[in-house]
């Protein structure tokens, strides 16, 4: 198990290192195949799914995520990552497939936001609450991106209403929300509102 942990840390520190990726992939293959009853199995599944997602192996990522049971302590991580996977698949597949993939991704993203929001409301752990809050906000951004891809820009804008205030401690989320809002105004033929978003 230590080998997998070390390989995962090396991968995190050196994401472009092919040796680190190969070592992690091999370690995960062994761990998942030979030690399915270990208490860390769901953590390994999440790492394997993230590795697959990084390489756009969406079927592999979803297969791993579906193996995380509902009773697992890592269930919310799996729910979030499944939504990210569905969204990512819809953005990188050929354009002819993107609309049905976005239609499939939308309820997954919305469902994940509801589940994580419920988990956030039901925990007294401040650190966990903060992590869940950040992920819920990112899911709202993913939902808005998906709505925009489905030619529903006004709904996307509604989703992002008040996002800067809610996500003021996370510049990445704020920046992504701003980018989506600008694209929404452009899609609606509102160049002045798009400029206003940039200047405010």
C-alpha positions as CSV (number, residue, x, y, z in Angstrom):
1,X,0.0,0.0,0.0
2,X,2.9,2.3,0.7
3,X,4.1,2.0,-2.8
4,X,0.8,3.3,-4.2
5,X,0.8,6.2,-1.7
6,X,4.3,7.2,-2.8
7,X,3.5,6.8,-6.5
8,X,0.4,9.0,-6.0
9,X,2.4,11.7,-4.3
10,X,5.0,11.7,-7.0
11,X,2.3,12.0,-9.6
12,X,0.8,14.9,-7.7
13,X,4.2,16.7,-7.5
14,X,5.2,15.8,-11.0
15,X,2.1,15.5,-13.2
16,X,4.0,15.6,-16.4
17,X,6.5,12.9,-15.4
18,X,5.7,9.8,-17.5
19,X,7.6,7.6,-15.1
20,X,5.5,8.8,-12.2
21,X,2.3,8.1,-14.2
22,X,3.5,4.6,-15.2
23,X,4.5,3.7,-11.6
24,X,1.2,4.9,-10.3
25,X,-0.8,3.0,-12.9
26,X,1.1,-0.2,-12.3
27,X,0.7,0.1,-8.5
28,X,-3.0,0.8,-8.8
29,X,-3.5,-2.2,-11.1
30,X,-1.9,-4.5,-8.6
31,X,-3.7,-3.0,-5.6
32,X,-7.1,-3.0,-7.1
33,X,-6.8,-6.6,-8.4
34,X,-5.1,-8.2,-5.4
35,X,-6.4,-6.3,-2.4
36,X,-10.1,-5.6,-3.1
37,X,-11.0,-5.8,0.6
38,X,-8.6,-3.3,2.0
39,X,-10.0,-0.4,3.9
40,X,-8.2,2.0,1.5
41,X,-9.8,0.4,-1.6
42,X,-12.1,3.4,-2.3
43,X,-9.2,5.8,-2.1
44,X,-7.4,3.7,-4.7
45,X,-10.5,3.7,-6.9
46,X,-10.7,7.5,-6.7
47,X,-7.0,7.9,-7.6
48,X,-7.4,5.4,-10.5
49,X,-10.5,7.3,-11.8
50,X,-8.6,10.6,-11.6
51,X,-5.7,9.2,-13.5
52,X,-8.1,7.9,-16.2
53,X,-9.9,11.3,-16.3
54,X,-6.5,13.0,-16.8
55,X,-5.9,10.8,-19.8
56,X,-9.5,11.2,-21.2
57,X,-10.2,7.5,-20.5
58,X,-13.8,8.3,-19.5
59,X,-15.2,4.8,-19.5
60,X,-12.4,3.7,-17.2
61,X,-13.0,6.6,-14.9
62,X,-16.7,6.0,-14.7
63,X,-16.2,2.3,-14.1
64,X,-14.0,2.9,-11.1
65,X,-16.3,5.6,-9.7
66,X,-19.4,3.3,-9.9
67,X,-17.5,0.8,-7.7
68,X,-17.4,3.2,-4.7
69,X,-20.4,2.1,-2.6
70,X,-23.0,4.5,-1.3
71,X,-21.9,3.7,2.3
72,X,-18.3,4.6,1.6
73,X,-16.7,7.6,3.5
74,X,-15.4,8.6,0.0
75,X,-18.8,8.6,-1.6
76,X,-19.1,12.4,-2.0
77,X,-15.7,12.4,-3.7
78,X,-16.9,9.8,-6.2
79,X,-20.1,11.7,-6.8
80,X,-18.2,14.9,-7.5
81,X,-15.6,13.2,-9.7
82,X,-18.4,11.5,-11.7
83,X,-19.9,14.9,-12.5
84,X,-16.5,16.3,-13.5
85,X,-16.0,13.2,-15.7
86,X,-19.4,13.6,-17.5
87,X,-18.7,17.3,-18.1
88,X,-15.2,16.7,-19.4
89,X,-16.3,14.0,-21.8
90,X,-18.9,16.4,-23.3
91,X,-16.2,19.0,-23.9
92,X,-13.6,16.9,-25.6
93,X,-15.6,14.4,-27.7
94,X,-16.2,15.2,-31.4
95,X,-18.7,18.1,-31.9
96,X,-21.3,15.8,-33.4
97,X,-21.5,14.0,-30.1
98,X,-21.4,16.9,-27.7
99,X,-25.0,17.8,-27.5
100,X,-26.3,14.4,-26.4
101,X,-23.3,14.1,-24.0
102,X,-24.2,17.5,-22.5
103,X,-27.8,16.5,-22.2
104,X,-26.6,13.4,-20.3
105,X,-24.2,15.3,-18.2
106,X,-26.6,17.9,-17.0
107,X,-28.7,15.7,-14.6
108,X,-25.5,14.1,-13.3
109,X,-24.1,17.6,-12.4
110,X,-27.3,18.8,-10.9
111,X,-27.7,15.6,-8.9
112,X,-24.1,15.9,-7.6
113,X,-24.7,19.5,-6.5
114,X,-27.8,18.5,-4.5
115,X,-26.0,15.5,-2.9
116,X,-22.9,17.6,-1.9
117,X,-25.1,20.4,-0.7
118,X,-27.0,18.0,1.5
119,X,-23.8,16.6,2.9
120,X,-22.5,20.1,3.5
121,X,-25.6,21.0,5.5
122,X,-25.3,17.8,7.6
123,X,-21.7,18.0,8.7
124,X,-20.2,20.0,11.6
125,X,-16.7,19.4,10.4
126,X,-15.5,22.9,9.3
127,X,-12.8,21.6,7.0
128,X,-15.2,19.2,5.2
129,X,-17.9,21.8,5.0
130,X,-15.4,24.2,3.3
131,X,-14.3,21.5,0.8
132,X,-17.9,20.6,0.0
133,X,-18.8,24.3,-0.4
134,X,-16.1,24.8,-2.9
135,X,-17.1,21.8,-4.9
136,X,-20.8,22.8,-4.9
137,X,-19.8,26.2,-6.4
138,X,-17.7,24.5,-9.0
139,X,-20.6,22.2,-9.9
140,X,-22.7,25.3,-10.4
141,X,-20.1,26.6,-12.9
142,X,-20.1,23.2,-14.7
143,X,-23.9,23.3,-14.8
144,X,-23.8,26.8,-16.3
145,X,-21.2,25.7,-18.9
146,X,-23.4,22.7,-19.8
147,X,-26.5,24.9,-20.1
148,X,-24.6,27.3,-22.4
149,X,-23.5,24.3,-24.5
150,X,-27.1,23.4,-24.8
151,X,-28.0,26.9,-26.1
152,X,-29.6,28.0,-22.9
153,X,-27.5,31.0,-22.0
154,X,-30.1,32.8,-19.9
155,X,-30.5,29.8,-17.6
156,X,-26.7,29.6,-17.4
157,X,-26.6,33.3,-16.3
158,X,-29.3,32.6,-13.7
159,X,-27.2,29.8,-12.2
160,X,-24.2,32.1,-11.9
161,X,-26.0,34.9,-10.2
162,X,-24.1,36.0,-7.1
163,X,-21.2,33.7,-7.8
164,X,-18.5,36.2,-7.0
165,X,-19.8,36.9,-3.5
166,X,-20.2,33.2,-2.8
167,X,-16.9,32.2,-4.2
168,X,-14.8,35.2,-3.2
169,X,-12.2,33.1,-1.5
170,X,-11.6,31.0,-4.6
171,X,-10.2,33.1,-7.5
172,X,-10.3,30.1,-9.9
173,X,-14.0,29.6,-9.5
174,X,-14.7,33.4,-9.8
175,X,-12.6,33.6,-13.0
176,X,-14.3,30.6,-14.6
177,X,-17.7,31.9,-13.7
178,X,-16.8,35.3,-15.3
179,X,-15.6,33.6,-18.4
180,X,-18.9,31.7,-18.8
181,X,-21.0,34.8,-18.1
182,X,-19.1,36.7,-20.9
183,X,-19.7,33.8,-23.3
184,X,-23.4,33.8,-22.3
185,X,-23.8,37.5,-23.2
186,X,-22.0,37.0,-26.4
187,X,-24.2,34.0,-27.3
188,X,-27.3,36.3,-26.6
189,X,-25.9,39.1,-28.8
190,X,-25.2,41.4,-25.9
191,X,-21.7,42.7,-26.5
192,X,-22.1,45.7,-24.1
193,X,-23.1,43.4,-21.2
194,X,-20.1,41.2,-22.0
195,X,-17.8,44.3,-21.7
196,X,-19.5,45.3,-18.5
197,X,-18.7,41.9,-17.1
198,X,-15.0,42.4,-18.0
199,X,-14.9,45.9,-16.5
200,X,-16.7,45.4,-13.2
